[in-house]
Amino acid sequence: MTEVRTAALTGLFACILLMPAQVNAERPYINDKKAPDSRHDLDVIQKHLTETLPANRRATVCIDLGEGSGSGVVVTADGLILTAAHVTGGVGKEFTVIFEDGRKAKAESLGLISTSDCAMAKIIEPGTWPHVEMDRDDTTQLGDWVYSLGHSGGFDKERGVVVRLGRIVQVKDSTFQSDCSLIGGDSGGPLFDLNGKLVGIHSRVGMRVPENMHVPLREFVKNWDALSRSEFVGDGPFAKRPEKGKGFLGLGTKSRSEGGLSVDKVGRESPAEKAGMKAGDILLKMDGVELKTKEQFQDMLKEKAPDDRVALELLREGKLETLTLRLGER
């Protein structure tokens, strides 16, 4: 009997160890008060903020686009990022993310929802990355205390990530409005509740500082599969769908009687040059299709949009090589 009891207790302890931690932290009472009316109320807000802020700052990244920047937040250990569609601007774009400590990593945009300003990206370098917990249960209510993080005005290592405290002042189907003060560079950054869970992503910064809109996390959850599959969804105002025929490679070619195309010119700073193509290369195939004439090659490129990925098989000094690159924009 003792052995049976011991085995049962062992199994019970094993189950307890395997049980996930409590998902829904207790709702802070301060959310349900019209305003703090004591020093204790203020201490409660401060305690929640100081306990959750350090880890969330570590996972908030600056998205360096070269000609500008936005913000984002890492939500998985393998580097999945949530941000705004108007920050990434498209599917399959490569950029650099910068963590608060200055560490940089290469990332690539995945899918976006152009009607609601959702976007997803992924760090493409190996590693385990700091990340935040998400409020997948959509618990945020009107009047809740929240705080925003972002790389306001761009990355600044000495200053670090900027934090601003506020409340949810309006709730709609696809937007939250808060009175957290946001400026340029904060777009795509995270909005957290007092328990430190991600509840939204910054979308539109208002003409007046307190008028700032956020995409609720539920919009990301609802479209998670499409975002993960790198789909461009909708024809909304936050991202412009790429147009076929505007893809730019930057090559001058000539047809060859022996088949294939000879490369006689490579444009400076073009996608072709950046991929390592050289004058004298012989193009044999694009995306597995054998190239026979210059006109055929041009017709194939007319079906391509900026940021489309193409695979070029070529002959260089008697050796076969394959280069994969992304097209630029005309």
N, C-alpha and C positions, 0 to 999 in steps of 0.2 A: 504493500500500500504506500509506504514511504517513497519507493522508487517511482510509482505511478504519479504521486503528488509532485515529486521533484521534476519529473519529465513534463508534467503539465505546466508547472511554474516556469520551467525553462522555455517552453514553447510560447507562453504568455509574454515573457520578457522579450523574446525574439520578435514577436509581433509588434510589441510596443516600440522596439528599436527601429523596426522597418516602417512604422507609421510615419507619414509626412508630418512636418510641423504644422501647427494650426494655421490655416490659410487666411482666415478672416480675423485680423486683429480687432480688438474692441474699438468701437467708434468713439473718438474723443468727444466728451460732453460739450466742449467749447464750440463745436460746430453748430449746436442747436441753440446757442445764445445769440441774441441780436447783436451784442457787443460785449467785450470783456468788461467786467465791472469791479474787478479786484486785482490785487497784485498776484494772487494765486492763479487767476485765469491767465495772466500774462506769463507766469512761470510755466504753466502747462504748455502753452504754445512754444515757448522757448525750449523746453525739454524735448518735445517731439522734434523740433527742427534740428537741434544740435545732435540728437541721437542718430538721425537718418541722413543728415546732410553729407558727411564725409564720403560715405560709400557711393552716394548718388553723384557727387561731383566727379569722382574718379571715373565713372562710366559715361559722363557727358563729353562729347567730342566736338571739336571744330571741324567742319567739312570744308576743306580748302579746295576750291574749284579753279584756282589759278587767277581768274579775273574777278573773284569775289569769294565770299564765304558765308556759310550758314552754320547751323548746329544740328546735332543729332544725339541719340542715346543708344548705347549698346544694351541689348535685352537678353542675350544668350552668351554662354561662355565661349562659344565658337565664333562669336563676332557678328551676329545679326544686329542690324541697326534700324531703328525707326526714325524717320524724319519727315519733312514736308515735300510734296511733289514739286512745288515751285523752287525748291532748293536743288534737288537732283536734276530736274528739267527733262528727264528722259530715262529710257531703259538701257542698260548695258554701258553706262558711262563710267569711266575710271577716274578716281580722284584720291586725294590723300586725306586721312583723318588724323587729327592731332589730339592726344589726350592732355589732360590738365598738366601732367608732369613733363610735357614736351615730347613724349614718345610718339612717333609717327608710324602709320601703317597704310598700305595700299588697300583700297576698297573699290567696289563696283556696285552701281545701282541695280536693283532688281526691279520689281514691278511698281506701278503707281496707279492711283485713282485720281484722275484729273478733275473730277467733279467735286471731290471733298478734300483734296490736298493731302492725301495719304501717300507715303512712299516708304519703301524698304530698300536697304542696301546690305552688303556683306563684306566684311574684312576678308581679303583673299590671301593674306599671309597666315602661315600656321602660328598657333599660339592659343593660350587661354586668356580671355580678356575680362576685365571688370565689367559687371553688368548689374542691372537693376531688376527688381521684382515688379511685375505688372498687375494691375487691378483688372483681371479678366472678368470679375463678377459685376463690374459697372456699378459700383456703390456710391459714386459721387452724387451729391445733391446740391440744390441751390443753397447758397450761403456757406458752404463748406470752406474751411481754411485750406489754402493750397500755397505752394511755393514754386516759382519758376527758376530754371537754370538755363544758362546759355553763354556762348562766347560773344558777348555784346561787342559790336564793332570789329570783330575778328579776334584771332588768338593773341593772348597776352600772358606769357608765362608768369611774369612778376605779379600781375593782378589775379590771375586765375579765373575760374568760372564765376560768373556773377549770379547771386541769388537775390530774389525779390519775393516778399511775402504779400499775400493778398487773399481775396475770397472770390468764390464763384458768384457772379452777379446776374448771370442769365444762362439758362439751359435750353437748348433746342435739339432737334433730332440729330443733326450732324455737327453741331458746334457747342462749345462752352465759351462764355465770355467771362473774363476775370478782370480785376483791377490791379493785377500785377503789372508793373511798368516794364515794357519791352521796347527795344530799339533794334535797328538794323544789325544783322548778325545773329540775333536770337532766333530767327525763323528756323523751324525744325527742331528746336530744343525741347526738353521735357518739362512737363507740369506734374508735380507730385502732391499727394495728399499728406496729411500730417503723420500718417503711419509709414511714409516713405515709399508708397507704391506709385508707380507710373499711372497717371489717369488721363493724360492727353499730350498732344504735340502742338507747339506754337505754329500758328498758321498766318493770320493777318495781323500786322501791327497797325493800330488805328492812327488816324490823323491827329487825334488827341491821345496823349500818353496812356490814360487809363483804359482806353477802348482797344482791347486786345482779344483776339479770337483764337481758340485752340480746337484741334480735332480730337474728340473724345477717343479713348482707347477702343471703345466698342466698334468704331468704324474700321479700325485695323483688324480687330478680331473677326468681324463680319467678312472682310475681304482677304483674310490671311492666305488662303490657298492661291488666289490670283496674284497677290503680291509675291509670294514665294516662287511662283512659276514665271516671274519676270514679264507679266502681262501689262500692257498699256490699256487701261480701262477708261472708257468714256471720252467725251469731247468737251470737257469743261474748261474753265478759265485758268486753271493752275499749271497746266503743262500743254505744250503744243505737240500734237502728234507728228512724228517725222514724216516728211514727204518723199515718196519714191522719186528717183531721178536727181536728187540733190546730194547723193553720196559722192564724195570726192576721194580719188586715189592718188593722183599726182604722177601719172606715168605717160610718157610718149612712146608709142609702139609702132612697129611695122610688121605687115604680114610676111611670112616666109614661105617659099615654094615647098620647103621640106616639112612644113607644118609648124604650128606654134607661132609665137610672136616674139620678135626681137625688141628688147628694151633699148631705145636710143637716148632717152632723157628721163631723169628722175627729178621732180620738183624739190626745191629746197624747203625744208621744214614740212614736207608733205607726209601723209600717212605712209606712203611707200618708202620714203627715205628713212623715216623713223623705224620702220620694220626691217630695214637693212637691205632693201633692193638697190641694185647697181646697174648702171648702163652696161650693156653686154650680156645681161641675163637673158635667157630664153624662157618665155612663159609658155607652159604646156597646158595647164588646166586651171580653172577657177571653180571652186566648190565641187570638184570632181568631174566637171564638164570639160571635155577636150576643146582647146581653143584652136580654131582653124583660120579665122580672118580677124582683122582689126575691127571691122564693122560688127561682127558677132560679139566681140568683147565689149564694144561700146553699148550694144543693145542689152547685154547682161547687166552692165553697170547702171543702165537707166532704170532697172527694177530695184535698185538698192537705195536705201535711205541713209542719212548720216548716222553714224554709230553702229551700222550693221557690221557684223563680223564676216570676213571673207577669208577663205583658204586658197592660197596660190601655190601651185606646184611649178617649180622652175628648174632649169638646167643651168648650172654655173660651173664653168671650167670642167665640163664633162661629168659633174656629179649632180644627182637629183637632190633637191631641197624643197621643203614645204614651209611657207611662212603664213602665219595667221595674224591678221590685223583688223583694226576697226577703221571704217571710212570716216573721213572728215566731212565738212559741209562746204558746198560750193558758195 
